[in-house]
Amino acid sequence: MMNESERNQLAAEFQEKVKEFNFLKQRLDATVNQRKQQFLEGARPEVDAAVKELLEENDLDLILPSEAVVYVKPEMNLTTQLLEKLNQ
């Protein structure tokens, strides 16, 4: 059985590991977000061009991101068409 001093030492070591983990997690999250942003900035012109093509081909005035839509008829969902254009 551990005495109080040993428990306190283990608790302090644990807290130090938690701090280290949180620090490393923040660094990883920041790196992932930075790379994601770089990718999106680089892909933006291509995505904009594909969206413009969809607007013209389907005689549309507006295309909304899926996060902004509560409900849409399946035939109005242009995600597959957009992905096909981007993969060409």
Number of C-alpha atoms within 10 A of each C-alpha: 5 8 7 9 9 11 12 12 11 13 12 12 12 12 12 12 12 12 12 12 12 12 12 12 12 12 12 12 12 12 12 12 12 12 12 12 12 12 11 12 11 11 12 12 11 13 16 11 13 18 19 14 14 17 14 11 9 10 9 10 7 8 13 9 8 12 6 7 8 6 8 9 6 7 6 9 14 17 11 9 13 15 12 11 16 14 7 5
